[in-house]
């Protein structure tokens, strides 16, 4: 039984945003079964300060700073006809660390977390490869490329080149993973790929517990809460649409309601929303649970979303009544535990109905928490990995 090489586009610690949360829990799951060697990039200085937090889990680590300017990655991509998603994550240190580990350690399995890191898969090595795409990124850029102008054209270019990259990597991998059946089905259909599996995201329901120990937020009036990384384009577009279109409509009938945008690194368009009546932009907070607990209604009005949204699972685990767009709800086995609304009128009506009927809202939140406890614990979600980690007997015989 050999070791595992875990390649990550962002150091999966601390687990404080969507990709890092999934990466951390998968890494922890793997480390309970085999020795794991981590090679990862970091793009925030504070992540480097916390990189020792993984030491109790892993056998070794090599973390490299990703400081390449985006403009330079774009020039490289144009010159070499590559996706910017690939050139932005090129790093000689990572390539050398991978080469050294494969030469010096008995690596039996390479777990690649996100398509950007697939460029480091060796051309010739007996290790099995699990490619965790998480989402179909090429489809995201395809959606960005709708419309006219240079920006849309660049998004379409990225979508096409990235899809070719995804398809070629899937052909090389022993298993390709996606976070939801919808994403997996889309990839199977477009790439005609085999060995495609679903490993859904989970949620730590002991941590995200409305009865847990965390600092409570004192609020005035009724509060709507959105949580997320606030320089991420789908989140930015979601809160801008909600604050500029849904909230004014809702405040006609509920003038005391406020909208809190909770999350780190708010971009300039997000910060500008704080000038609107009833809008609060918090920036980074030490613990999102206090804000979720204070929410009269949690909202997830994403127009573009791929896979399973952690923000949705967190709100459900905190027993909050949730109103989500169809895109945000996709992939979540929610049943009658959240409200789904698409238009301004639908979202306003759904939120207004929950504000006007607090008992109904509380019951909705209680059903949501019960659903995630039953369905979305990390151990249950990651159990599917165990069969993929083990080298099949036929492979072991042929390698003997």
Secondary structure, 3 states (H helix, E strand, C coil): CCEEEEEECCCCCCCCCHHHHHHHHHHHHHHCCCCEEEEEEECCHHHHHCHHHHCCCCCEEEEEECCCCHHHHHHHHHHHCCCHHHHCCCCHHHHHHHHHHHHHCCEEEEEEECHHHHHHCCCCCCCEEEEEEECCHHHHHHHHCCCCCHHHHHHHHHHHHHHHHHHHHHHHCCEEEECCHHHHHHHHHHHCCCCEEECCCCECCCCCCCCCCCCCCCCCCCEEEEECCCCCHHHHHHHHHHHHHHHHHHHCCCCCCEEEEECCCCCHHHHHHHHCCCEEEEECCCCHHHHHHHCCEEEECCCCCCCCCHHHHHHHHCCCCEEECHHHHCCCCCCCCCEECCCHHHHHHHHHHHHHCHHHHHHHHHHHHHHHHHHCEHHHHHCHHHHHHCCCHHHHHHHC
